[in-house]
Amino acid sequence: MTQRSGAQVGSDRLTNGPRTRPTAVRPTLAAGPDQTAARSIVAPFDPVTYVYVGLGIRADEDERDLRSRNAVENLLRQGASKQATGAIAARIAAAPPTPAILAAFAAADGTVLYEQVLANAELPDEAGCQSPPPVTGLLAWEQNCPPHLLVVTDRTGADITATAGAGHPEKTWTVAGPDDEIERKHGPGGWSQPSYQRRVEDSWRHNAARVAEEVAMGADSVGAQVLVLSGDVRAVQLLSERLPNDPALLVRHITGSRAADGSQATRRRLVEQALREAAGAQTTRLLEALHENLGPGGLAVDGVDDTLDALARGRVATLLVQPSSADSRLAWFGAGPTDVYADHDAAELSDSPIRSGRLIDVAVRSALLSGAQVRVIAQGTPAEPVGGIGALCRYATH
C-alpha cells in the first residue's frame, strides 16, 4: 500500500526503531479523515452563523418548530443576519428525527457553508455567530470514524466495505477466491487423504492472497487508516499473513462471520467501537510523538505562545487541541492563515484588519488554512499538551 497522507513526525519515534532525534518530518501517521469541510467553514474572515442541535427521535412536529424558533431567536440576539438564521432554521426543520446532532454553518448572505448530521455524537446544544466558528465538535466526531476497510472473510473470499471516513459514503463489494477445492478438509479417505488436505490448504491460501490484493487496492482508494477484520479464524489468519506491512494502518478484530448466523445485527456497533479504539490509539501515538520531540531544536511545541508562534511561521504539521466550554482565553487573527497573535499589541503591529476570537478556534483556523491536520483531545486524556494546545512541526528552528 502507498504511504498514508498527513504530516507527522519521526517513524522511528512511533515504532521500535532507534530513538534518535529526527532531523526532518516523515509522514508516517494520518490521524482522522480529510478535513476539507472544516477548512471551508473557517475560511471566511467575517463571522459565521452556526448551530449544534440535537435531533431527538421523539421530537414531534410542534417540538421541532419550537426548537427552530428558539434557534432563530438565539442567533438573532447574537448578531446573526436574518438570511443566515433563516437558512439554519430551515436545516433544523428539514432534518429527520434521529439520535444525532445537526451541525450547520451559514454565511451572512444565507449560503450554507456546510451541514452534517453527527450520528451518535455527544455534544451540548450550541448556537452562535462568530469568527472563527467552532469546528472542534465536528472534527472530534470525524476523527472517531477514520478512513477504514471492514473485511468479513471466509475460506472462499470476502465481503469488503470501504469508506473515506465520517460523512463519506460506503462502498461494499464481494471478492471470490480463484480456487474452489474447499468444501471439506477431510475429503476422500485412504492413501489420497494427505494429498487432498494439501490441495485444500493451497486453495485457502490462494483465496486469501486474492482477498489481500483486493484489500490493498481498497485501502489505497480511500486512504484507509484502520482495517477491521472479521470472519473465519483460519481465513483471517491467512489473510493477515498476506497483507503488506504498513505501520500507519491499524488493524482491529471483531467477532462475526459471512454466514447468516445473526452476527450481522451487531456488526455496525462492533465496527464503531473498533474505530473509536483505533482513533484513541492514533491520539496516543501523536501525544507520544509530541512529548518525545519537545525541546530546543525539536519538531514539537506546546503551550500557547510557542504553538501560536509555530502557526505564525507556518511550521505546524499537526495541531493538537483540548477544547473546553469554560475556556475564555482569546487570541487575535487576520485574514491570512498565518496571521495569528497571542496578544492585542502584537496584532495591531500587523497594520492589517484583525479580529479576536477564542484561542482554540483561532489556532484551529490557522492550522486548517495552512494545510495542517487538527487533532482534538478529549478532556481527561493522559499527557495532554501544556495549556491544552501543542503541535508537531514540519521543521525545526535553530
HELIX and SHEET records of a PDB file:
HELIX    1   1 SER A   11  LEU A   14  1                                   4    
HELIX    2   2 THR A   36  VAL A   42  1                                   7    
HELIX    3   3 GLU A   61  ARG A   77  1                                  17    
HELIX    4   4 LYS A   82  ALA A   94  1                                  13    
HELIX    5   5 THR A  136  GLN A  143  1                                   8    
HELIX    6   6 GLY A  190  SER A  192  5                                   3    
HELIX    7   7 GLN A  193  VAL A  222  1                                  30    
HELIX    8   8 VAL A  233  ARG A  242  1                                  10    
HELIX    9   9 GLN A  264  GLU A  292  1                                  29    
HELIX   10  10 VAL A  304  ALA A  312  1                                   9    
HELIX   11  11 HIS A  344  GLU A  348  1                                   5    
HELIX   12  12 LEU A  359  LEU A  369  1                                  11    
HELIX   13  13 VAL A  386  GLY A  388  5                                   3    
SHEET    1   A 4 VAL A 112  ALA A 119  0                                        
SHEET    2   A 4 ALA A 100  ALA A 106 -1                                        
SHEET    3   A 4 VAL A  48  GLY A  54 -1                                        
SHEET    4   A 4 GLU A 126  GLN A 130 -1                                        
SHEET    1   B 5 GLU A 170  ALA A 176  0                                        
SHEET    2   B 5 GLY A 157  THR A 163 -1                                        
SHEET    3   B 5 HIS A 148  ASP A 154 -1                                        
SHEET    4   B 5 VAL A 226  GLY A 231  1                                        
SHEET    5   B 5 LEU A 250  HIS A 253  1                                        
SHEET    1   C 4 ALA A 300  ASP A 302  0                                        
SHEET    2   C 4 ILE A 389  CYS A 393 -1                                        
SHEET    3   C 4 VAL A 316  VAL A 321 -1                                        
SHEET    4   C 4 GLN A 373  VAL A 376  1                                        
SHEET    1   D 3 VAL A 340  TYR A 341  0                                        
SHEET    2   D 3 LEU A 330  PHE A 333 -1                                        
SHEET    3   D 3 ARG A 355  ARG A 358 -1                                        
END                                                                             
